Amino acid sequence: MDEANKVLLNIQQEMKRGTLVLAVLTQMDKPQYGYSLIQALNDQGLAIEQNTLYPLLRRLEKQELLESIWQVEDNRPRRYYQISEQGKTIRDLLTKEWHSLNATMSKLIGGMK
């Protein structure tokens, strides 16, 4: 891989990292466990790995944006996460910020012609 591709890959990873919190919060209106969330995000076109998702879920729970409960299914305990009321408020604010940033970036990119 040449240097330009390494730089591009690094920047793409940074951009994706910056959107993960909002992406996860958009999927948490109904309880989900980690693997089901990975599948839901993948189905929408956003690939995320377990080693990225699980620390993020724990951090969002610690920030009180998500709540969790343990349930046993098929003799396997699973931790289910769901958005909290505070998480909904933050999600709404982040969504507004996303739309504003997207509009600004569209103007900037459109001005490059």
FIMAR-844391 format. One line per 8 residues: number of its first residue (from 1); their letters; for each residue x, y, z of C-alpha. Coordinates in nm, 3 decimals, always signed. Layout:
# residues N
NUM	A	X/Y/Z | ...
END
This chain:
# residues 113
1	MDEANKVL	+0.000/+0.000/+0.000 | +0.147/+0.333/-0.102 | +0.164/+0.634/+0.129 | -0.138/+0.813/-0.022 | -0.359/+0.508/+0.036 | -0.236/+0.481/+0.397 | -0.324/+0.846/+0.458 | -0.665/+0.800/+0.293
9	LNIQQEMK	-0.742/+0.488/+0.499 | -0.644/+0.669/+0.820 | -0.869/+0.967/+0.742 | -1.158/+0.739/+0.647 | -1.124/+0.557/+0.980 | -1.128/+0.889/+1.166 | -1.442/+0.999/+0.982 | -1.616/+0.671/+1.061
17	RGTLVLAV	-1.513/+0.685/+1.427 | -1.672/+1.028/+1.451 | -2.010/+0.895/+1.338 | -2.033/+0.574/+1.541 | -2.200/+0.718/+1.852 | -2.483/+0.869/+1.651 | -2.511/+0.557/+1.435 | -2.544/+0.334/+1.743
25	LTQMDKPQ	-2.794/+0.565/+1.914 | -3.017/+0.560/+1.603 | -3.054/+0.183/+1.637 | -3.132/+0.158/+2.009 | -3.505/+0.233/+2.038 | -3.566/-0.137/+2.090 | -3.340/-0.356/+2.306 | -3.044/-0.502/+2.119
33	YGYSLIQA	-2.750/-0.715/+2.215 | -2.409/-0.662/+2.059 | -2.430/-0.908/+1.773 | -2.781/-0.799/+1.672 | -2.660/-0.439/+1.667 | -2.362/-0.532/+1.451 | -2.602/-0.702/+1.208 | -2.842/-0.404/+1.207
41	LNDQGLAI	-2.559/-0.161/+1.132 | -2.413/-0.392/+0.867 | -2.755/-0.424/+0.703 | -2.765/-0.043/+0.678 | -2.416/-0.033/+0.522 | -2.205/+0.051/+0.828 | -1.957/-0.222/+0.911 | -1.841/-0.228/+1.273
49	EQNTLYPL	-1.625/-0.482/+1.451 | -1.693/-0.635/+1.791 | -1.374/-0.492/+1.938 | -1.500/-0.144/+1.846 | -1.865/-0.188/+1.939 | -1.848/-0.343/+2.285 | -1.623/-0.076/+2.442 | -1.847/+0.188/+2.282
57	LRRLEKQE	-2.160/+0.030/+2.432 | -2.000/+0.022/+2.778 | -1.892/+0.385/+2.744 | -2.240/+0.496/+2.636 | -2.390/+0.310/+2.930 | -2.144/+0.474/+3.168 | -2.244/+0.813/+3.020 | -2.607/+0.711/+3.090
65	LLESIWQV	-2.703/+0.728/+2.722 | -2.786/+0.356/+2.721 | -2.936/+0.122/+2.978 | -2.872/-0.251/+2.989 | -3.024/-0.569/+3.127 | -2.911/-0.931/+3.121 | -3.146/-1.189/+2.967 | -3.096/-1.560/+2.911
73	EDNRPRRY	-3.186/-1.689/+2.565 | -3.117/-2.044/+2.451 | -2.926/-2.099/+2.778 | -2.695/-1.808/+2.689 | -2.686/-1.488/+2.891 | -2.698/-1.178/+2.673 | -2.669/-0.817/+2.769 | -2.935/-0.610/+2.599
81	YQISEQGK	-2.891/-0.237/+2.555 | -3.158/+0.025/+2.496 | -3.145/+0.402/+2.467 | -3.222/+0.599/+2.784 | -3.424/+0.920/+2.803 | -3.098/+1.115/+2.828 | -2.970/+0.919/+2.529 | -3.275/+1.024/+2.327
89	TIRDLLTK	-3.210/+1.388/+2.412 | -2.843/+1.358/+2.313 | -2.938/+1.168/+1.997 | -3.176/+1.447/+1.895 | -2.909/+1.711/+1.955 | -2.646/+1.510/+1.766 | -2.890/+1.461/+1.478 | -2.943/+1.838/+1.452
97	EWHSLNAT	-2.566/+1.888/+1.461 | -2.524/+1.621/+1.190 | -2.775/+1.793/+0.962 | -2.606/+2.129/+1.015 | -2.261/+1.988/+0.948 | -2.387/+1.798/+0.645 | -2.541/+2.116/+0.500 | -2.217/+2.306/+0.557
105	MSKLIGGM	-2.004/+2.031/+0.401 | -2.240/+2.012/+0.101 | -2.190/+2.384/+0.043 | -1.814/+2.353/+0.080 | -1.788/+2.053/-0.148 | -2.028/+2.208/-0.399 | -1.808/+2.518/-0.410 | -1.508/+2.313/-0.530
113	K	-1.639/+2.293/-0.889
END
